[in-house]
Amino acid sequence: MPTTLAKNCNESTGTLCVAFDLGLSQWSLAFTTGLMQRPREVQILAGDTPRLIREIAMAKRRFGLPEDAIVVSCYEAGREAFWLHRWLEAQQVHNRVVDSSSIEVNRRQRRGKTDRMDAKKLVKLLVRFCLGEQTVFSVVNVPSIAEEDDRHLHRELGTLTGDETALINRIKGLLAGFGLRLEPNSQFPKQLKKLQQWNGELLPPGVRQRLLCDFAVLQAVRKQIRELERMQKAHIRQDEGPATQQVRKLLGLRAVGPRISTVYVKEFFAWRQFTNRRQVSSLAGLCSTPFRSGTMRHERGISKAGNRWVRGLSVELAWSWLHWQPDSALSRWYARRFQHGGSRVRRIGIVALARKLLVALWKYLKTGTPPEGAVLTDWKLKLRGRKSALASA
């Protein structure tokens, strides 16, 4: 926050605070100039920016502020993403995007997790935030338009991969209802025509038609996945930007493929400035959540409050790391602590390994020192096809 803005907020004069409650069809606005000032509440149509400008001007007149008075605003991160933040900043409004899970709440009240903090309460927290009480909520780090745009390719690839898995499971589930097992590969339509039930009869025509429809969608999804993977690999080969250099650096480690390295860099390391390992694990949602009250102490698991794209792949990479980097220090640590336990213990341990590995990769990109005992390889080999990638993974 600029020094002049903080000074005006501390004096509680000459500053207009506005909070947004962004709904699907309408927005609720709350205006105030201080903690002792009753907020002015207004509702406008969602996305009606000309009306929003008029309401800000009316609020300045209502509270006796000059036309050039400083305006500070905030809203919860959600469906509207960051376009409103950029528009407000262009209008000389000092906006803050608030992490919803970090908002201070009254512990005596029962409050559903999905309930929105209304604008009237949020504007009071904004005033306290401007006055220097920085713990009332956390502010989201807003990426640039280019940084945000770089995420769409790997996110779409992740979405399509999930759709592919769902379609395969649906096809297998329909077949399992008749006691049949058949992989949805290129020969699936031919094999389906000859597939017989337990009594020797063919599948009913309605079931066959549904299976063929699902298989056609599956083929289209697989085609899109192949095209996106081709585009991703071509970008890694040809681009010479600093983010791509980090992707190549991660690809130089065995067990790290193009998709994981791209997600790690574009979602995490390319535009975030971490100062310690706790920030890295917290942003991924892999940090612990201990509960302490008097003599009672217990662990409530990981927070899951960070970037879900990185968190999911972190666990996937941890299993891959154990397979392809068995002699590394991290793999040996996991073997000593969890390898001889049950399946539940191993699943708990893999999350701990994922957190340690994420921090180790952050240090690798920052200092150039790879994780202890890790095997390096040529990143170009991983872009030549599946067989070459597996050989060099």
Secondary structure, DSSP 8 states (H G I E B T S, - for coil): --HHHHHHHHHTSSEEEEEEEE-SSEEEEEEESSTTS--EEEEEETT-HHHHHHHHHHHHHHTT--TT-EEEEEEESSTTTTHHHHHHHHTTEEEEEE-GGG----TTS---TT----HHHHHHHHHHHHTT-TTS--B-----HHHHHTTHHHHHHHHHHHHHHHHHHHHHHHHHTTT-----STTHHHHHHH-B-TTS-B--HHHHHHHHHHHHHHHHHHHHHHHHHHHHHHHHHH--SHHHHHHHHHHTBTT--HHHHHHHIIIIITT----SHHHHHHHTT-SEEEEEETTEEEEEEE---S-HHHHHHHHHHHHHHHHH-TTSHHHHHHHHHHTTS-HHHHHHHHHHHHHHHHHHHHHHHHHS---TT--B--GGGGGS-HHHHHHH-
